Amino acid sequence: MRREAGHEQHAAIDHGAACGCCASRRQFLAGAAAFGAGAALLGGQASAQGAAPAVPAAKLIDTHHHFYPPAYQKAWSQWEDRHKVPHLGVQLAWTRENAFAAMEGAGITTGVLSLPSTPGVWFDGGAEAAHAMARLCCEFGADMVRDRPGRYGLFAPLSMLDVDATLKEIEYAFDTLKADGINLQSNYGDKWLGHPFYKPILEELNRRKAVVFVHPLVASCCDAHLSVGAFPAVIEVPHDTTRTVVSLLLSGTLARLRDIKWLFSHGGGTIPFLAGRIEAFYDQKARGPNGFAPDGIEAEFRRLHYDTANATHPAAMAALQKLVPMSQITYGTDYPYFSLDQIAALRRLGLAAAELQAIASGNIARLIPRLSA
């Protein structure tokens, strides 16, 4: 009964998430549209114009690489029309062929596929429709992996609106499609990942020792009133990674479910900057055998993994490197919203060759051994 009640409540929240926060998502997409036409399929344009493909010195694995099945593109376009959101050309212009050409042009060895987070897989349709869309996207991504062996991996999206349906999605993704990991959003409606509703789902992912990639989105709470003139993705998206990490920390999920291998987007959002502040407020309560972070809060943050997508600025990387060892950082691009060639910015940081190689491919190959082949 408790699970059914949770499902009913979450289904209602799902509808609110797709409608109540339209203002923030509209601003996000409208702002993104300003650069979308010019940024669409970056790297692929260079390849199409005859530029010589980059020759990688070593493997380069993009762990933050978006994909858009045609049915998903259509549903997204219709959702935007219903909510009067300007169409963002990047995801609507995406094709398998152009995406692969962009990878070739940028010297990307492997792209690990994941969905963007706005508007997830729900499109106002409720739990059953979200479940069907998640299945469709998983199968499309798995077909891309099969079609080009070694060139793609898959973080399988989950619907997360009904616990039983989501558990079946996990089983299908791993046992049938052989997905490399799971793709979650930082929030679903008004629930972040540490919420008790998700406990059975995360316990199953822990049992499977899953790699779980978390992509943020603008929370339904944080509309235009908090945007200070910027479209919300500029500030609220990285903050939402921090919200979900803190929810996992304070709920004890990080300490209790040790076998999930978490990978968070955009250098951990604002976690590197706020780690000391979070510790200052909670460290005494966190420590000890009954605490939610027995070895300390920073120890929990150091166990997590973080990608470099749109986080290669020297200040952002300096903060991340101070917080976590190099073994916890993977290369990510957020393609097609940002360029595939962000490895160039990492090369300018003066990292040792072994450190750069670890970020480029070694760390993710340790998490997903088949990618080392």
N, C-alpha and C positions, 0 to 999 in steps of 0.2 A: 504494500500500500504506500509506503514511504516513497519508493521509487516511482510509482505512478503519479503520486502527487508532485514529486519533483519534475517529472516529465511534463505534466500539465502546466505547471508554473513556468517551466523553461520554454515551452512552446509559446506561451503568451509573451514571454520576454523576447523570444525570437522575432515575433511580429513587431514588437516595439523597437527592437534593435534595427530592423530594416526600415522602419518608418520614423520613429521618434528622433533618430539622430541623423535624419536626412540632411539637415542644415549643415552639419559638420562634414558629412561625406560629400555634399554638393560643393562645399568650399574646397575640400581636398581635391576633388576631380576637376573643378573649374580652374583651380590654380595650377594643377598638373597639366591641364590642357594647354596652358600658355607655353609650356616648353615641350609638350608631347609631340607636336608635329615635327619639331626640329630634332628631338632626341629619339624618335621612333626607330627601333632596330639599329641602334648605334653599333658600329663595327661592321654590320652587314652592309651598310651603305658604302663603306670604304672598299669592301670586297667586291661589291657590285660595280664600283667605279674603276676596278682594275688595279687597286693598290696591291702590292705584294703581300701575301699572308705573312704574319709574324711567325718566326720559327722559334718555338720554345726551347730553352736550354734544358728544361726538365719538365716533368708532368705539371700541369696546371689545372687544378680541379676547382670548379666554381660551385660552391655549396649553397648558393642563393640565386637560383636560376629559374625564372618563372616560365610557365607554359599555359596555353589557353586552348582547350579543345573547341572546335567550331560550335558545338551545342552550348558550351559555356559562354563563348563570345556572344552568341545570339541572346541567351538569357540575360547576360550583363547589359547588352544594348537595350533590351526591352525594359529591364529594371530602371535604367537611366531615363528612358522615355517616360515611364510612369512617375518618376520622382523629379522630372524636369532637371536632370543633371546633364550638363554638357558632355557630349561623347568625348572620351579620351582616345585619341587615335592609336596610341601605343599598343594597347592590348587588342584592339579590333584589327590592326594591321598585321599582327603576328601570324606567321605561318611556320610550319615545321621546316620548310625548305629555307626560308630567310633566316630563321633562328640558327640553323646548322651552319649556314654560310657565314653568319656573324661569328660563331664559335671558331670556325676555321680561320677567319681573318684575324682574330685576336689571339690565336694560339692556345685556345682553351682545349685541353685534352678531354675533359669530361665535365658535363653540366649535370648537377643533381637537381632534378625537377621539383618544383613546389608551386602551389597556388599563391597568388597575392591574397591579402586579407579582406579587401573591400570589393564586393559585399559578401565575401565568404561563399558558401554553397547554398544559402537558404533562399535568397531572392523573394522573400515574402511568402514562400510556399508552405512553411511548416516543416515538421520533422520528417515526414515521409518523403516529401519532395527533395529535401536536403539530402536525405539518405540516398536517393536515386542519383542526384547530381554528384555526390561524392563517389559513388560507384562508377559512374560514367567517366569522371576525371581520372580516377585510379586506373581504369582500363586503358584509357587513351595514353596516359603516361607510361604504363607498362608496355604498350605497343611501341612507343618511341624507344624504350630501352631495348626491346627485342630487335627492332628494326636496325639499330646501329650499335652492335655489341661493343661494350667498352667505352662508348661515347656519352652515355647517359646513365644516371642513377635516378631513383625515385623516392621522394618523401611523400607518402600517400596521405592525402587529406582525409579528415574525418568530419562527420556532420556534427557530432557532439550535442545534439538536442534531445536525444533519447538514449539512455544508457544501454539498453539491450541491443538496439540497432547499431550503436557505435561499437559495441563489443564484437558483433558479427562483422562489421567493417574491418576491424583489426585482424580478425581471423582470416578473412578473405585476402586482405592486403599482403599479409606475410605468408600464409600457407598456399595460396593459389597464385597470386601475382608475384611473389618473391620480392616485395618492396624492400628497399634498403633502410627505411625508417618511416617515421610518421611526421606529418606536417600539421601543426596546430596553430590557431590564432592566439594572440595574447589574451583576448577576452571574447566572450559570446554574450551579447546583450549586456547585462550588468553583473556578470560572473567572470572573475579572473581564475586562472588555472588552479589556485590553491583552494577553491571553494569545495565544500564537502560533496556537492553534486557530482564532481568528477572523480571522486575517490575510487570507485570500482574500475573506471577506465584507466586511471594512472596505475592502479595495482596490477592490471593486466599487462600494461606496457612495461612495468617493472619486472614482472614474471618473465617476460620475453627478452629482457635486457635490451630494450629498444633504443635506438637513436631517435630523439624527438627534436625536430626543428621547429622553433617557435617564431612566427612572423607577427609583428605588431600591427595594429590598426588604431584609428581614432576612436576612443571610447565614446559610448553614447552620452556620457555625462558631460563631454567636453566640446561644446559647440562653439559657435562664433564668438561668444562672450569671452572666451579664454584665448582667442587667437591673436590678440593685439595687432590685428591688421595682416598677419601672415596666414596663408592657408594652413589648416591645422596639422597637416603632415609634417611641417617644418619642426614644430615643437612637440605636439601631442603624440606622434608616433613613437619617437624614442622614449618619451616618458611612459608610454604604455608597456613597453618592455620592462621597465623598472617596476611598474605596478604589479605585473604578473610574477616577476622574480620575487618581489617582496611578499606577495601572497603565498607563494610556494614556500618561502623561508618561514614566515610567521606561523603558517599552518603546520609546520613540522614535516611537510611533504618531502623536502629535499633531504632531510636527515633520515626519514623513515623509508623512503624508496631509493635506496642507494644504487640500484642497478639500471635506472634510466640514465641514458647519456644525453644530457640536455645540450642543445645548440641554439643560442639566441642571436638574433639579427643585430646588425648595425653596431657592432662593438659593444653590445650589451646596453644600448640606449644610454641612459644617464647613470647606470650602476657604477661605472668606474669613478665618477665624480662624487656620487652620494654614498659610496661604501662606508667612508669614515663617519658620516652623519648617522647612517642607519646603525652602525656599530655603537656609536655613542649613546643612542637612545635604548638599545635593546641588548647589548652584549652581556650584561650581568644576568639578565633573565634567560638568555640563550644557552649559557654554558652549563655543564654538569650532565649527569646521566639522564636526568628527566627534562632537560632543556630541549628547545627546538633546533639548537645548533650546538651540540655538545663540545665540539672542538673550536667554537667561536664562529662568528658571522663571516669574517673574511675567509676562513677555511672553506665555508660553504660556497662562497663566490668563486674561490680558486678552483673548485672542482668542476664548475660549469665550463662550457665551451662557447666561444663567441666568434661570429664571422666579421669580416672587415668591410662589408658592403657599405659604401658611402660613409666610411669611418676611417679613411686613410690619411686624414689631416694629421700633421705631426703632433698637435696637441691631443687629439683623440687617441692616437696610438700610444703616445707617451703615458697617458692615464691608464689605458688598458694594460700596457706592459708592466706598469708598477703594481697593478692589482693581481694579475695572473701570470703564471709561467707561459713561456712561448708554446708549450705543448698544447695549450687550450685554445689557440687561435687558428681559424681556418680562413681560407680565401673565399670571399663572396663578392658579388657585383650588384645584385638587385636588377639584373637584366630583365626586361628591356628598358626599365626606367632610367638606369644609369649605364655608363659605358662598361664594356667587358674588359677594358685594358687598365683597370685600377692597379694592377700589379706594378705598373710603372711608378706610381706614387710610393708604393712600399719599397721599391728599389732605391728611391731617393732618400730613405730614412737611414741609410748606412748600416742596415742589419748585416750580421754575419751570413755567409753563404748557407750554412746549415740552418740558421733561423729562417731565412727566406724560403728554403726548400721545405721546411716543416710547415710553414703557413701555406705554401703553394699546393702541397699535396700530401706531405707526410702525416700530418695530424689527422686529416679526414680518412686517410687510408688505414690508420690505426683503428679508427672507429668503425669503418666499413672495409674490412680486409679485401673484399673482391676488387675494390678500386685500385689496389696496389699492383694489379696485373698489368 
